[in-house]
Amino acid sequence: MKPYAGSRRHLASSPFKPPVPEVVETFLVDERVTHDKYGLGRVVAVEGEQAVVVDFGTSRTRLMRPFAKLHKL
């Protein structure tokens, strides 16, 4: 058997759907956010698309991508 040489083509009628590309939200400095665990905060620093530093009042926390529990207000 030959080794796999490319990406698979998905047909519209196929019950197996292609993977949905992950949409990563971007944050800006001084933007108000909320976190499921830490509560309300403000973005203090943005480290590319990999991490953000958020000031939650009692502590500053560095959150890594994919920011699953972090939401904009």
mmCIF file of the N, C-alpha and C atoms, coordinates in Angstrom:
data_MODEL
# 
_entry.id   MODEL 
# 
loop_
_atom_site.group_PDB 
_atom_site.id 
_atom_site.type_symbol 
_atom_site.label_atom_id 
_atom_site.label_alt_id 
_atom_site.label_comp_id 
_atom_site.label_asym_id 
_atom_site.label_entity_id 
_atom_site.label_seq_id 
_atom_site.pdbx_PDB_ins_code 
_atom_site.Cartn_x 
_atom_site.Cartn_y 
_atom_site.Cartn_z 
_atom_site.occupancy 
_atom_site.B_iso_or_equiv 
_atom_site.pdbx_formal_charge 
_atom_site.auth_seq_id 
_atom_site.auth_comp_id 
_atom_site.auth_asym_id 
_atom_site.auth_atom_id 
_atom_site.pdbx_PDB_model_num 
ATOM 1   N N  . MET A 1 1  ? 0.830   -1.172 0.000  1.00 0.00 ? 1  MET A N  1 
ATOM 2   C CA . MET A 1 1  ? 0.000   0.000  0.000  1.00 0.00 ? 1  MET A CA 1 
ATOM 3   C C  . MET A 1 1  ? 0.879   1.241  0.000  1.00 0.00 ? 1  MET A C  1 
ATOM 4   N N  . LYS A 1 2  ? 0.477   2.273  -0.715 1.00 0.00 ? 2  LYS A N  1 
ATOM 5   C CA . LYS A 1 2  ? 1.228   3.516  -0.777 1.00 0.00 ? 2  LYS A CA 1 
ATOM 6   C C  . LYS A 1 2  ? 0.952   4.364  0.471  1.00 0.00 ? 2  LYS A C  1 
ATOM 7   N N  . PRO A 1 3  ? 1.932   5.129  0.914  1.00 0.00 ? 3  PRO A N  1 
ATOM 8   C CA . PRO A 1 3  ? 1.681   6.024  2.052  1.00 0.00 ? 3  PRO A CA 1 
ATOM 9   C C  . PRO A 1 3  ? 0.733   7.154  1.654  1.00 0.00 ? 3  PRO A C  1 
ATOM 10  N N  . TYR A 1 4  ? 0.026   7.656  2.625  1.00 0.00 ? 4  TYR A N  1 
ATOM 11  C CA . TYR A 1 4  ? -0.928  8.730  2.402  1.00 0.00 ? 4  TYR A CA 1 
ATOM 12  C C  . TYR A 1 4  ? -0.189  9.983  1.949  1.00 0.00 ? 4  TYR A C  1 
ATOM 13  N N  . ALA A 1 5  ? -0.629  10.599 0.835  1.00 0.00 ? 5  ALA A N  1 
ATOM 14  C CA . ALA A 1 5  ? 0.132   11.683 0.217  1.00 0.00 ? 5  ALA A CA 1 
ATOM 15  C C  . ALA A 1 5  ? -0.560  13.037 0.198  1.00 0.00 ? 5  ALA A C  1 
ATOM 16  N N  . GLY A 1 6  ? -1.727  13.180 0.815  1.00 0.00 ? 6  GLY A N  1 
ATOM 17  C CA . GLY A 1 6  ? -2.394  14.475 0.749  1.00 0.00 ? 6  GLY A CA 1 
ATOM 18  C C  . GLY A 1 6  ? -3.573  14.547 1.684  1.00 0.00 ? 6  GLY A C  1 
ATOM 19  N N  . SER A 1 7  ? -4.318  15.642 1.619  1.00 0.00 ? 7  SER A N  1 
ATOM 20  C CA . SER A 1 7  ? -5.485  15.781 2.474  1.00 0.00 ? 7  SER A CA 1 
ATOM 21  C C  . SER A 1 7  ? -6.678  15.117 1.818  1.00 0.00 ? 7  SER A C  1 
ATOM 22  N N  . ARG A 1 8  ? -7.607  14.713 2.629  1.00 0.00 ? 8  ARG A N  1 
ATOM 23  C CA . ARG A 1 8  ? -8.788  14.021 2.117  1.00 0.00 ? 8  ARG A CA 1 
ATOM 24  C C  . ARG A 1 8  ? -9.801  15.012 1.583  1.00 0.00 ? 8  ARG A C  1 
ATOM 25  N N  . ARG A 1 9  ? -10.502 14.587 0.559  1.00 0.00 ? 9  ARG A N  1 
ATOM 26  C CA . ARG A 1 9  ? -11.565 15.384 -0.029 1.00 0.00 ? 9  ARG A CA 1 
ATOM 27  C C  . ARG A 1 9  ? -12.877 14.920 0.590  1.00 0.00 ? 9  ARG A C  1 
ATOM 28  N N  . HIS A 1 10 ? -13.669 15.840 1.107  1.00 0.00 ? 10 HIS A N  1 
ATOM 29  C CA . HIS A 1 10 ? -14.936 15.498 1.739  1.00 0.00 ? 10 HIS A CA 1 
ATOM 30  C C  . HIS A 1 10 ? -16.078 15.818 0.785  1.00 0.00 ? 10 HIS A C  1 
ATOM 31  N N  . LEU A 1 11 ? -16.918 14.832 0.575  1.00 0.00 ? 11 LEU A N  1 
ATOM 32  C CA . LEU A 1 11 ? -18.073 15.020 -0.279 1.00 0.00 ? 11 LEU A CA 1 
ATOM 33  C C  . LEU A 1 11 ? -19.219 15.647 0.510  1.00 0.00 ? 11 LEU A C  1 
ATOM 34  N N  . ALA A 1 12 ? -20.038 16.427 -0.148 1.00 0.00 ? 12 ALA A N  1 
ATOM 35  C CA . ALA A 1 12 ? -21.150 17.104 0.508  1.00 0.00 ? 12 ALA A CA 1 
ATOM 36  C C  . ALA A 1 12 ? -22.162 16.110 1.063  1.00 0.00 ? 12 ALA A C  1 
ATOM 37  N N  . SER A 1 13 ? -22.316 14.968 0.438  1.00 0.00 ? 13 SER A N  1 
ATOM 38  C CA . SER A 1 13 ? -23.295 13.978 0.878  1.00 0.00 ? 13 SER A CA 1 
ATOM 39  C C  . SER A 1 13 ? -22.749 13.037 1.942  1.00 0.00 ? 13 SER A C  1 
ATOM 40  N N  . SER A 1 14 ? -21.499 13.174 2.314  1.00 0.00 ? 14 SER A N  1 
ATOM 41  C CA . SER A 1 14 ? -20.878 12.290 3.291  1.00 0.00 ? 14 SER A CA 1 
ATOM 42  C C  . SER A 1 14 ? -21.378 12.600 4.699  1.00 0.00 ? 14 SER A C  1 
ATOM 43  N N  . PRO A 1 15 ? -21.650 11.566 5.504  1.00 0.00 ? 15 PRO A N  1 
ATOM 44  C CA . PRO A 1 15 ? -22.063 11.807 6.884  1.00 0.00 ? 15 PRO A CA 1 
ATOM 45  C C  . PRO A 1 15 ? -20.886 12.228 7.767  1.00 0.00 ? 15 PRO A C  1 
ATOM 46  N N  . PHE A 1 16 ? -19.668 12.056 7.295  1.00 0.00 ? 16 PHE A N  1 
ATOM 47  C CA . PHE A 1 16 ? -18.470 12.420 8.036  1.00 0.00 ? 16 PHE A CA 1 
ATOM 48  C C  . PHE A 1 16 ? -18.027 13.808 7.577  1.00 0.00 ? 16 PHE A C  1 
ATOM 49  N N  . LYS A 1 17 ? -18.274 14.789 8.385  1.00 0.00 ? 17 LYS A N  1 
ATOM 50  C CA . LYS A 1 17 ? -17.978 16.176 8.038  1.00 0.00 ? 17 LYS A CA 1 
ATOM 51  C C  . LYS A 1 17 ? -16.501 16.491 8.292  1.00 0.00 ? 17 LYS A C  1 
ATOM 52  N N  . PRO A 1 18 ? -15.930 17.413 7.511  1.00 0.00 ? 18 PRO A N  1 
ATOM 53  C CA . PRO A 1 18 ? -14.539 17.810 7.754  1.00 0.00 ? 18 PRO A CA 1 
ATOM 54  C C  . PRO A 1 18 ? -14.440 18.541 9.087  1.00 0.00 ? 18 PRO A C  1 
ATOM 55  N N  . PRO A 1 19 ? -13.267 18.524 9.708  1.00 0.00 ? 19 PRO A N  1 
ATOM 56  C CA . PRO A 1 19 ? -13.128 19.231 10.983 1.00 0.00 ? 19 PRO A CA 1 
ATOM 57  C C  . PRO A 1 19 ? -13.341 20.732 10.812 1.00 0.00 ? 19 PRO A C  1 
ATOM 58  N N  . VAL A 1 20 ? -14.018 21.320 11.779 1.00 0.00 ? 20 VAL A N  1 
ATOM 59  C CA . VAL A 1 20 ? -14.297 22.755 11.752 1.00 0.00 ? 20 VAL A CA 1 
ATOM 60  C C  . VAL A 1 20 ? -13.052 23.482 12.254 1.00 0.00 ? 20 VAL A C  1 
ATOM 61  N N  . PRO A 1 21 ? -12.558 24.480 11.505 1.00 0.00 ? 21 PRO A N  1 
ATOM 62  C CA . PRO A 1 21 ? -11.366 25.198 11.972 1.00 0.00 ? 21 PRO A CA 1 
ATOM 63  C C  . PRO A 1 21 ? -11.671 25.944 13.273 1.00 0.00 ? 21 PRO A C  1 
ATOM 64  N N  . GLU A 1 22 ? -10.721 25.878 14.204 1.00 0.00 ? 22 GLU A N  1 
ATOM 65  C CA . GLU A 1 22 ? -10.885 26.508 15.503 1.00 0.00 ? 22 GLU A CA 1 
ATOM 66  C C  . GLU A 1 22 ? -10.720 28.017 15.377 1.00 0.00 ? 22 GLU A C  1 
ATOM 67  N N  . VAL A 1 23 ? -11.698 28.758 15.888 1.00 0.00 ? 23 VAL A N  1 
ATOM 68  C CA . VAL A 1 23 ? -11.639 30.218 15.862 1.00 0.00 ? 23 VAL A CA 1 
ATOM 69  C C  . VAL A 1 23 ? -11.157 30.681 17.227 1.00 0.00 ? 23 VAL A C  1 
ATOM 70  N N  . VAL A 1 24 ? -9.995  31.310 17.251 1.00 0.00 ? 24 VAL A N  1 
ATOM 71  C CA . VAL A 1 24 ? -9.426  31.801 18.505 1.00 0.00 ? 24 VAL A CA 1 
ATOM 72  C C  . VAL A 1 24 ? -9.698  33.294 18.599 1.00 0.00 ? 24 VAL A C  1 
ATOM 73  N N  . GLU A 1 25 ? -10.335 33.684 19.693 1.00 0.00 ? 25 GLU A N  1 
ATOM 74  C CA . GLU A 1 25 ? -10.682 35.085 19.889 1.00 0.00 ? 25 GLU A CA 1 
ATOM 75  C C  . GLU A 1 25 ? -9.420  35.890 20.205 1.00 0.00 ? 25 GLU A C  1 
ATOM 76  N N  . THR A 1 26 ? -9.349  37.102 19.694 1.00 0.00 ? 26 THR A N  1 
ATOM 77  C CA . THR A 1 26 ? -8.207  37.967 19.969 1.00 0.00 ? 26 THR A CA 1 
ATOM 78  C C  . THR A 1 26 ? -8.620  39.025 20.988 1.00 0.00 ? 26 THR A C  1 
ATOM 79  N N  . PHE A 1 27 ? -7.677  39.419 21.820 1.00 0.00 ? 27 PHE A N  1 
ATOM 80  C CA . PHE A 1 27 ? -7.948  40.394 22.868 1.00 0.00 ? 27 PHE A CA 1 
ATOM 81  C C  . PHE A 1 27 ? -6.993  41.567 22.722 1.00 0.00 ? 27 PHE A C  1 
ATOM 82  N N  . LEU A 1 28 ? -7.446  42.746 23.157 1.00 0.00 ? 28 LEU A N  1 
ATOM 83  C CA . LEU A 1 28 ? -6.657  43.973 23.106 1.00 0.00 ? 28 LEU A CA 1 
ATOM 84  C C  . LEU A 1 28 ? -6.376  44.447 24.528 1.00 0.00 ? 28 LEU A C  1 
ATOM 85  N N  . VAL A 1 29 ? -5.319  45.217 24.688 1.00 0.00 ? 29 VAL A N  1 
ATOM 86  C CA . VAL A 1 29 ? -4.976  45.778 25.996 1.00 0.00 ? 29 VAL A CA 1 
ATOM 87  C C  . VAL A 1 29 ? -6.089  46.721 26.445 1.00 0.00 ? 29 VAL A C  1 
ATOM 88  N N  . ASP A 1 30 ? -6.395  46.730 27.729 1.00 0.00 ? 30 ASP A N  1 
ATOM 89  C CA . ASP A 1 30 ? -7.450  47.526 28.381 1.00 0.00 ? 30 ASP A CA 1 
ATOM 90  C C  . ASP A 1 30 ? -8.859  47.065 28.028 1.00 0.00 ? 30 ASP A C  1 
ATOM 91  N N  . GLU A 1 31 ? -9.006  45.882 27.510 1.00 0.00 ? 31 GLU A N  1 
ATOM 92  C CA . GLU A 1 31 ? -10.328 45.347 27.192 1.00 0.00 ? 31 GLU A CA 1 
ATOM 93  C C  . GLU A 1 31 ? -10.887 44.633 28.428 1.00 0.00 ? 31 GLU A C  1 
ATOM 94  N N  . ARG A 1 32 ? -12.167 44.854 28.711 1.00 0.00 ? 32 ARG A N  1 
ATOM 95  C CA . ARG A 1 32 ? -12.817 44.209 29.856 1.00 0.00 ? 32 ARG A CA 1 
ATOM 96  C C  . ARG A 1 32 ? -13.200 42.793 29.467 1.00 0.00 ? 32 ARG A C  1 
ATOM 97  N N  . VAL A 1 33 ? -12.916 41.837 30.367 1.00 0.00 ? 33 VAL A N  1 
ATOM 98  C CA . VAL A 1 33 ? -13.197 40.431 30.112 1.00 0.00 ? 33 VAL A CA 1 
ATOM 99  C C  . VAL A 1 33 ? -13.774 39.790 31.365 1.00 0.00 ? 33 VAL A C  1 
ATOM 100 N N  . THR A 1 34 ? -14.336 38.612 31.196 1.00 0.00 ? 34 THR A N  1 
ATOM 101 C CA . THR A 1 34 ? -14.798 37.812 32.312 1.00 0.00 ? 34 THR A CA 1 
ATOM 102 C C  . THR A 1 34 ? -14.276 36.389 32.127 1.00 0.00 ? 34 THR A C  1 
ATOM 103 N N  . HIS A 1 35 ? -13.958 35.749 33.249 1.00 0.00 ? 35 HIS A N  1 
ATOM 104 C CA . HIS A 1 35 ? -13.442 34.382 33.237 1.00 0.00 ? 35 HIS A CA 1 
ATOM 105 C C  . HIS A 1 35 ? -14.336 33.542 34.142 1.00 0.00 ? 35 HIS A C  1 
ATOM 106 N N  . ASP A 1 36 ? -14.579 32.296 33.754 1.00 0.00 ? 36 ASP A N  1 
ATOM 107 C CA . ASP A 1 36 ? -15.476 31.435 34.526 1.00 0.00 ? 36 ASP A CA 1 
ATOM 108 C C  . ASP A 1 36 ? -14.975 31.185 35.946 1.00 0.00 ? 36 ASP A C  1 
ATOM 109 N N  . LYS A 1 37 ? -13.662 31.157 36.149 1.00 0.00 ? 37 LYS A N  1 
ATOM 110 C CA . LYS A 1 37 ? -13.092 30.871 37.467 1.00 0.00 ? 37 LYS A CA 1 
ATOM 111 C C  . LYS A 1 37 ? -12.704 32.136 38.226 1.00 0.00 ? 37 LYS A C  1 
ATOM 112 N N  . TYR A 1 38 ? -12.074 33.111 37.546 1.00 0.00 ? 38 TYR A N  1 
ATOM 113 C CA . TYR A 1 38 ? -11.509 34.284 38.209 1.00 0.00 ? 38 TYR A CA 1 
ATOM 114 C C  . TYR A 1 38 ? -12.448 35.479 38.270 1.00 0.00 ? 38 TYR A C  1 
ATOM 115 N N  . GLY A 1 39 ? -13.463 35.541 37.426 1.00 0.00 ? 39 GLY A N  1 
ATOM 116 C CA . GLY A 1 39 ? -14.419 36.636 37.450 1.00 0.00 ? 39 GLY A CA 1 
ATOM 117 C C  . GLY A 1 39 ? -14.076 37.755 36.480 1.00 0.00 ? 39 GLY A C  1 
ATOM 118 N N  . LEU A 1 40 ? -14.445 38.999 36.843 1.00 0.00 ? 40 LEU A N  1 
ATOM 119 C CA . LEU A 1 40 ? -14.229 40.157 35.984 1.00 0.00 ? 40 LEU A CA 1 
ATOM 120 C C  . LEU A 1 40 ? -12.776 40.609 36.020 1.00 0.00 ? 40 LEU A C  1 
ATOM 121 N N  . GLY A 1 41 ? -12.287 41.087 34.864 1.00 0.00 ? 41 GLY A N  1 
ATOM 122 C CA . GLY A 1 41 ? -10.916 41.555 34.805 1.00 0.00 ? 41 GLY A CA 1 
ATOM 123 C C  . GLY A 1 41 ? -10.691 42.463 33.615 1.00 0.00 ? 41 GLY A C  1 
ATOM 124 N N  . ARG A 1 42 ? -9.434  42.932 33.497 1.00 0.00 ? 42 ARG A N  1 
ATOM 125 C CA . ARG A 1 42 ? -9.033  43.809 32.401 1.00 0.00 ? 42 ARG A CA 1 
ATOM 126 C C  . ARG A 1 42 ? -7.727  43.270 31.830 1.00 0.00 ? 42 ARG A C  1 
ATOM 127 N N  . VAL A 1 43 ? -7.643  43.212 30.496 1.00 0.00 ? 43 VAL A N  1 
ATOM 128 C CA . VAL A 1 43 ? -6.438  42.723 29.832 1.00 0.00 ? 43 VAL A CA 1 
ATOM 129 C C  . VAL A 1 43 ? -5.320  43.738 30.036 1.00 0.00 ? 43 VAL A C  1 
ATOM 130 N N  . VAL A 1 44 ? -4.178  43.274 30.579 1.00 0.00 ? 44 VAL A N  1 
ATOM 131 C CA . VAL A 1 44 ? -3.043  44.134 30.870 1.00 0.00 ? 44 VAL A CA 1 
ATOM 132 C C  . VAL A 1 44 ? -1.990  44.018 29.777 1.00 0.00 ? 44 VAL A C  1 
ATOM 133 N N  . ALA A 1 45 ? -1.774  42.799 29.259 1.00 0.00 ? 45 ALA A N  1 
ATOM 134 C CA . ALA A 1 45 ? -0.757  42.580 28.235 1.00 0.00 ? 45 ALA A CA 1 
ATOM 135 C C  . ALA A 1 45 ? -1.210  41.461 27.305 1.00 0.00 ? 45 ALA A C  1 
ATOM 136 N N  . VAL A 1 46 ? -0.797  41.577 26.039 1.00 0.00 ? 46 VAL A N  1 
ATOM 137 C CA . VAL A 1 46 ? -1.082  40.557 25.033 1.00 0.00 ? 46 VAL A CA 1 
ATOM 138 C C  . VAL A 1 46 ? 0.245   40.043 24.494 1.00 0.00 ? 46 VAL A C  1 
ATOM 139 N N  . GLU A 1 47 ? 0.444   38.744 24.541 1.00 0.00 ? 47 GLU A N  1 
ATOM 140 C CA . GLU A 1 47 ? 1.678   38.124 24.066 1.00 0.00 ? 47 GLU A CA 1 
ATOM 141 C C  . GLU A 1 47 ? 1.400   37.395 22.758 1.00 0.00 ? 47 GLU A C  1 
ATOM 142 N N  . GLY A 1 48 ? 1.299   38.160 21.673 1.00 0.00 ? 48 GLY A N  1 
ATOM 143 C CA . GLY A 1 48 ? 0.966   37.579 20.366 1.00 0.00 ? 48 GLY A CA 1 
ATOM 144 C C  . GLY A 1 48 ? -0.420  36.969 20.408 1.00 0.00 ? 48 GLY A C  1 
ATOM 145 N N  . GLU A 1 49 ? -0.555  35.800 19.804 1.00 0.00 ? 49 GLU A N  1 
ATOM 146 C CA . GLU A 1 49 ? -1.823  35.071 19.861 1.00 0.00 ? 49 GLU A CA 1 
ATOM 147 C C  . GLU A 1 49 ? -1.732  33.915 20.844 1.00 0.00 ? 49 GLU A C  1 
ATOM 148 N N  . GLN A 1 50 ? -0.648  33.834 21.606 1.00 0.00 ? 50 GLN A N  1 
ATOM 149 C CA . GLN A 1 50 ? -0.414  32.685 22.475 1.00 0.00 ? 50 GLN A CA 1 
ATOM 150 C C  . GLN A 1 50 ? -0.923  32.869 23.897 1.00 0.00 ? 50 GLN A C  1 
ATOM 151 N N  . ALA A 1 51 ? -0.860  34.086 24.441 1.00 0.00 ? 51 ALA A N  1 
ATOM 152 C CA . ALA A 1 51 ? -1.239  34.289 25.833 1.00 0.00 ? 51 ALA A CA 1 
ATOM 153 C C  . ALA A 1 51 ? -1.666  35.726 26.072 1.00 0.00 ? 51 ALA A C  1 
ATOM 154 N N  . VAL A 1 52 ? -2.448  35.913 27.139 1.00 0.00 ? 52 VAL A N  1 
ATOM 155 C CA . VAL A 1 52 ? -2.819  37.247 27.603 1.00 0.00 ? 52 VAL A CA 1 
ATOM 156 C C  . VAL A 1 52 ? -2.619  37.289 29.114 1.00 0.00 ? 52 VAL A C  1 
ATOM 157 N N  . VAL A 1 53 ? -2.287  38.466 29.619 1.00 0.00 ? 53 VAL A N  1 
ATOM 158 C CA . VAL A 1 53 ? -2.176  38.673 31.060 1.00 0.00 ? 53 VAL A CA 1 
ATOM 159 C C  . VAL A 1 53 ? -3.365  39.525 31.467 1.00 0.00 ? 53 VAL A C  1 
ATOM 160 N N  . VAL A 1 54 ? -4.142  39.026 32.436 1.00 0.00 ? 54 VAL A N  1 
ATOM 161 C CA . VAL A 1 54 ? -5.371  39.699 32.844 1.00 0.00 ? 54 VAL A CA 1 
ATOM 162 C C  . VAL A 1 54 ? -5.276  40.054 34.320 1.00 0.00 ? 54 VAL A C  1 
ATOM 163 N N  . ASP A 1 55 ? -5.633  41.300 34.652 1.00 0.00 ? 55 ASP A N  1 
ATOM 164 C CA . ASP A 1 55 ? -5.683  41.766 36.038 1.00 0.00 ? 55 ASP A CA 1 
ATOM 165 C C  . ASP A 1 55 ? -7.103  41.568 36.538 1.00 0.00 ? 55 ASP A C  1 
ATOM 166 N N  . PHE A 1 56 ? -7.266  40.672 37.529 1.00 0.00 ? 56 PHE A N  1 
ATOM 167 C CA . PHE A 1 56 ? -8.585  40.391 38.094 1.00 0.00 ? 56 PHE A CA 1 
ATOM 168 C C  . PHE A 1 56 ? -8.823  41.127 39.400 1.00 0.00 ? 56 PHE A C  1 
ATOM 169 N N  . GLY A 1 57 ? -7.999  42.132 39.698 1.00 0.00 ? 57 GLY A N  1 
ATOM 170 C CA . GLY A 1 57 ? -8.153  42.913 40.922 1.00 0.00 ? 57 GLY A CA 1 
ATOM 171 C C  . GLY A 1 57 ? -7.325  42.333 42.053 1.00 0.00 ? 57 GLY A C  1 
ATOM 172 N N  . THR A 1 58 ? -7.533  41.086 42.416 1.00 0.00 ? 58 THR A N  1 
ATOM 173 C CA . THR A 1 58 ? -6.771  40.451 43.491 1.00 0.00 ? 58 THR A CA 1 
ATOM 174 C C  . THR A 1 58 ? -5.498  39.798 42.979 1.00 0.00 ? 58 THR A C  1 
ATOM 175 N N  . SER A 1 59 ? -5.445  39.482 41.692 1.00 0.00 ? 59 SER A N  1 
ATOM 176 C CA . SER A 1 59 ? -4.259  38.836 41.131 1.00 0.00 ? 59 SER A CA 1 
ATOM 177 C C  . SER A 1 59 ? -4.168  39.101 39.628 1.00 0.00 ? 59 SER A C  1 
ATOM 178 N N  . ARG A 1 60 ? -2.949  38.923 39.114 1.00 0.00 ? 60 ARG A N  1 
ATOM 179 C CA . ARG A 1 60 ? -2.737  38.974 37.669 1.00 0.00 ? 60 ARG A CA 1 
ATOM 180 C C  . ARG A 1 60 ? -2.474  37.556 37.214 1.00 0.00 ? 60 ARG A C  1 
ATOM 181 N N  . THR A 1 61 ? -3.174  37.144 36.163 1.00 0.00 ? 61 THR A N  1 
ATOM 182 C CA . THR A 1 61 ? -3.077  35.774 35.700 1.00 0.00 ? 61 THR A CA 1 
ATOM 183 C C  . THR A 1 61 ? -2.733  35.749 34.224 1.00 0.00 ? 61 THR A C  1 
ATOM 184 N N  . ARG A 1 62 ? -1.788  34.882 33.864 1.00 0.00 ? 62 ARG A N  1 
ATOM 185 C CA . ARG A 1 62 ? -1.414  34.679 32.457 1.00 0.00 ? 62 ARG A CA 1 
ATOM 186 C C  . ARG A 1 62 ? -2.214  33.500 31.945 1.00 0.00 ? 62 ARG A C  1 
ATOM 187 N N  . LEU A 1 63 ? -3.045  33.739 30.947 1.00 0.00 ? 63 LEU A N  1 
ATOM 188 C CA . LEU A 1 63 ? -3.898  32.702 30.380 1.00 0.00 ? 63 LEU A CA 1 
ATOM 189 C C  . LEU A 1 63 ? -3.400  32.334 28.990 1.00 0.00 ? 63 LEU A C  1 
ATOM 190 N N  . MET A 1 64 ? -3.253  31.046 28.752 1.00 0.00 ? 64 MET A N  1 
ATOM 191 C CA . MET A 1 64 ? -2.746  30.546 27.484 1.00 0.00 ? 64 MET A CA 1 
ATOM 192 C C  . MET A 1 64 ? -3.896  30.265 26.522 1.00 0.00 ? 64 MET A C  1 
ATOM 193 N N  . ARG A 1 65 ? -3.562  30.241 25.256 1.00 0.00 ? 65 ARG A N  1 
ATOM 194 C CA . ARG A 1 65 ? -4.495  29.921 24.200 1.00 0.00 ? 65 ARG A CA 1 
ATOM 195 C C  . ARG A 1 65 ? -5.007  28.511 24.403 1.00 0.00 ? 65 ARG A C  1 
ATOM 196 N N  . PRO A 1 66 ? -6.228  28.174 24.180 1.00 0.00 ? 66 PRO A N  1 
ATOM 197 C CA . PRO A 1 66 ? -7.266  28.748 23.344 1.00 0.00 ? 66 PRO A CA 1 
ATOM 198 C C  . PRO A 1 66 ? -8.292  29.605 24.079 1.00 0.00 ? 66 PRO A C  1 
ATOM 199 N N  . PHE A 1 67 ? -8.027  30.096 25.280 1.00 0.00 ? 67 PHE A N  1 
ATOM 200 C CA . PHE A 1 67 ? -8.888  31.035 25.999 1.00 0.00 ? 67 PHE A CA 1 
ATOM 201 C C  . PHE A 1 67 ? -10.333 30.525 26.114 1.00 0.00 ? 67 PHE A C  1 
ATOM 202 N N  . ALA A 1 68 ? -10.509 29.249 26.439 1.00 0.00 ? 68 ALA A N  1 
ATOM 203 C CA . ALA A 1 68 ? -11.836 28.635 26.448 1.00 0.00 ? 68 ALA A CA 1 
ATOM 204 C C  . ALA A 1 68 ? -12.790 29.288 27.435 1.00 0.00 ? 68 ALA A C  1 
ATOM 205 N N  . LYS A 1 69 ? -12.309 29.701 28.610 1.00 0.00 ? 69 LYS A N  1 
ATOM 206 C CA . LYS A 1 69 ? -13.187 30.239 29.642 1.00 0.00 ? 69 LYS A CA 1 
ATOM 207 C C  . LYS A 1 69 ? -13.146 31.760 29.739 1.00 0.00 ? 69 LYS A C  1 
ATOM 208 N N  . LEU A 1 70 ? -12.468 32.416 28.786 1.00 0.00 ? 70 LEU A N  1 
ATOM 209 C CA . LEU A 1 70 ? -12.326 33.871 28.803 1.00 0.00 ? 70 LEU A CA 1 
ATOM 210 C C  . LEU A 1 70 ? -13.233 34.481 27.744 1.00 0.00 ? 70 LEU A C  1 
ATOM 211 N N  . HIS A 1 71 ? -14.046 35.446 28.157 1.00 0.00 ? 71 HIS A N  1 
ATOM 212 C CA . HIS A 1 71 ? -15.016 36.051 27.249 1.00 0.00 ? 71 HIS A CA 1 
ATOM 213 C C  . HIS A 1 71 ? -14.942 37.572 27.336 1.00 0.00 ? 71 HIS A C  1 
ATOM 214 N N  . LYS A 1 72 ? -15.161 38.239 26.195 1.00 0.00 ? 72 LYS A N  1 
ATOM 215 C CA . LYS A 1 72 ? -15.201 39.710 26.153 1.00 0.00 ? 72 LYS A CA 1 
ATOM 216 C C  . LYS A 1 72 ? -16.522 40.203 26.726 1.00 0.00 ? 72 LYS A C  1 
ATOM 217 N N  . LEU A 1 73 ? -16.469 41.403 27.280 1.00 0.00 ? 73 LEU A N  1 
ATOM 218 C CA . LEU A 1 73 ? -17.706 42.048 27.759 1.00 0.00 ? 73 LEU A CA 1 
ATOM 219 C C  . LEU A 1 73 ? -18.151 43.104 26.799 1.00 0.00 ? 73 LEU A C  1 
# 
